[in-house]
Amino acid sequence: MPGRGVERGADGLLRCSWGASPPIYVDYHDNEWGKPATDETAVFEKVCLEGFQAGLSWLTVLRKRPAFREVFHGFEPAAVAGMSAGDVDALLVDERIIRHRGKIEATVNNARRLLELHDSGSSLLELFGQAAPAKPHAPRTLADIPSTTPESEALSRRLKDLGFRFVGPKTCYAALQALGIVNDHLISCHAR
């Protein structure tokens, strides 16, 4: 089925074409993307990084992820929530990350909103889990994969109502994919 959105790697395995190269993509595709996350910090990281990806390639974010983890304290929500305006200004000159004021400020804001969510007895993991599609699909080609769904649109509205930023429907859908709540590995992909 090569040519329909999957490629055969040097290891002989068929994988989604977007994850066939370079090696950093192969590793992410095979070992992380679409795997269920059960840790709230991991969910928070995915949501933040998907927000940073808006308008850019995921490869850019993936290459900068070690620096993001460093400057955002491993995406530990309480530590990120405690970051100051001075910390934000310092990040705006850190060439190791994506230097976008709105996205950096949204990460700090979202950590604060997440702590409020926890105080209310809920979690991001719970909110994202509630956005699982009622009828899962099994995409055969890349054209079968939507960029948004009614569930991602509802999740986006809910998060925005809670004060989260950079959580549009596309960002939410990408996070649902990355977190394994939606399985968008193509049906002929070995990782499915």
C-alpha positions in Angstrom: 0.0 0.0 0.0 2.9 2.5 -0.2 1.8 5.7 -1.9 -1.5 5.8 0.0 -0.1 7.6 3.0 2.2 4.9 4.3 5.9 4.2 3.5 8.1 1.2 4.1 11.0 2.1 6.3 14.5 0.7 6.1 13.4 -1.7 8.9 10.8 -3.1 6.5 7.8 -1.7 8.5 5.0 0.3 7.0 4.3 3.5 8.8 2.3 6.7 8.2 4.3 8.7 5.6 4.6 11.7 7.9 6.5 9.6 10.4 8.8 7.8 7.9 11.7 10.3 8.2 13.8 11.9 9.6 14.8 9.6 12.5 13.3 12.0 15.1 10.0 11.6 13.4 10.3 7.8 13.1 11.0 7.6 16.9 8.1 9.9 17.7 5.7 8.1 15.4 6.6 4.6 16.5 7.0 5.2 20.3 5.0 8.2 21.3 2.3 9.5 18.9 -1.0 7.9 19.6 0.1 6.2 22.8 -2.2 6.8 25.8 -1.0 9.3 28.3 -2.0 8.7 31.9 0.1 11.4 33.5 -1.4 14.9 33.9 2.0 16.6 33.3 2.4 14.7 30.0 -1.0 15.8 28.9 -0.2 19.4 29.8 3.0 19.2 27.8 1.3 17.9 24.8 -1.4 20.6 24.9 1.3 23.3 25.3 3.5 22.0 22.5 0.6 21.6 20.1 -0.2 25.3 20.8 3.4 26.2 20.0 3.1 24.2 16.8 0.2 26.3 15.5 1.4 27.8 12.1 4.6 25.8 12.2 5.8 22.3 11.5 5.7 19.6 14.2 9.3 18.8 13.3 10.3 22.3 14.5 8.6 21.7 17.8 10.0 18.2 18.2 13.6 19.4 17.6 13.1 22.1 20.2 11.3 20.0 22.7 14.3 19.3 25.0 14.8 23.1 25.4 11.0 23.6 26.0 11.1 21.0 28.7 14.1 22.8 30.3 12.7 26.3 30.2 9.2 25.3 31.3 10.4 23.2 34.2 9.4 19.8 32.7 5.9 21.2 32.2 5.2 20.7 35.9 2.1 22.9 36.2 2.8 24.5 39.5 6.3 25.5 38.4 5.1 26.9 35.1 2.2 28.8 36.9 4.8 30.5 39.1 6.7 32.0 36.1 6.8 35.8 36.1 6.6 38.4 33.4 10.4 38.6 33.7 10.6 34.9 33.0 8.5 35.4 29.9 10.7 38.3 28.7 13.8 36.1 29.2 12.2 33.3 27.1 11.6 35.8 24.2 15.3 36.0 23.6 16.0 32.2 24.1 16.8 31.0 20.6 16.4 27.4 21.6 12.6 27.7 21.7 9.9 29.2 19.6 9.9 32.9 20.6 6.3 33.9 20.4 5.0 36.1 23.2 1.4 34.9 22.9 2.3 31.3 23.0 4.7 31.7 25.9 2.2 33.7 27.9 -0.5 31.2 27.0 1.7 28.4 28.5 2.0 30.2 31.8 -1.7 31.1 31.7 -2.7 27.6 30.9 -0.7 26.3 33.8 -2.6 28.6 36.1 -5.9 27.5 34.6 -4.9 23.9 35.0 -4.3 24.4 38.7 -7.7 26.0 39.0 -9.1 23.0 37.2 -7.4 20.7 39.7 -8.8 22.7 42.5 -12.3 22.2 41.1 -11.7 18.4 41.2 -11.1 17.9 37.4 -8.1 17.3 35.2 -7.0 17.8 31.6 -6.8 14.1 31.2 -10.5 13.9 32.2 -11.5 16.7 29.8 -9.6 15.2 26.9 -10.9 11.7 27.7 -14.5 13.0 27.5 -13.7 14.2 23.9 -13.1 10.7 22.7 -15.2 10.1 19.5 -18.4 8.1 20.0 -17.6 6.2 16.9 -13.9 5.7 16.3 -12.7 5.6 12.7 -9.8 3.7 11.0 -8.3 6.0 8.4 -7.0 4.2 5.2 -5.3 7.3 3.7 -4.1 10.6 5.0 -7.2 12.2 3.3 -9.4 10.3 5.7 -7.9 12.2 8.7 -9.8 15.3 9.6 -8.2 18.4 11.1 -11.1 19.0 13.5 -14.1 17.0 14.7 -17.2 18.0 16.6 -15.5 16.6 19.7 -12.4 18.7 19.2 -14.6 21.8 18.6 -16.5 21.1 21.9 -13.3 20.5 23.8 -11.8 23.8 22.5 -14.9 25.7 23.6 -14.8 24.1 27.0 -11.1 24.9 27.5 -11.6 28.5 26.3 -14.5 28.8 28.7 -12.1 27.8 31.5 -9.7 30.5 30.4 -7.2 28.4 28.4 -5.5 29.9 25.4 -4.1 28.6 22.1 -6.5 25.7 22.3 -8.4 26.0 19.0 -10.2 23.0 17.5 -7.2 22.0 15.4 -4.8 22.2 18.3 -7.2 20.1 20.4 -7.6 17.5 17.7 -3.8 17.3 17.3 -3.6 16.7 21.0 -6.3 14.1 20.9 -4.2 12.3 18.3 -1.0 12.6 20.1 -2.5 11.4 23.4 -4.0 8.3 21.8 -7.6 9.3 22.5 -8.0 9.3 18.7 -6.1 6.6 16.8 -5.2 8.2 13.5 -2.4 5.8 12.5 -3.4 4.6 9.1 -5.0 1.2 9.0 -1.9 -0.4 7.3 0.6 1.3 9.6 2.5 -1.1 11.9 1.8 1.2 14.9 -1.9 1.0 14.6 
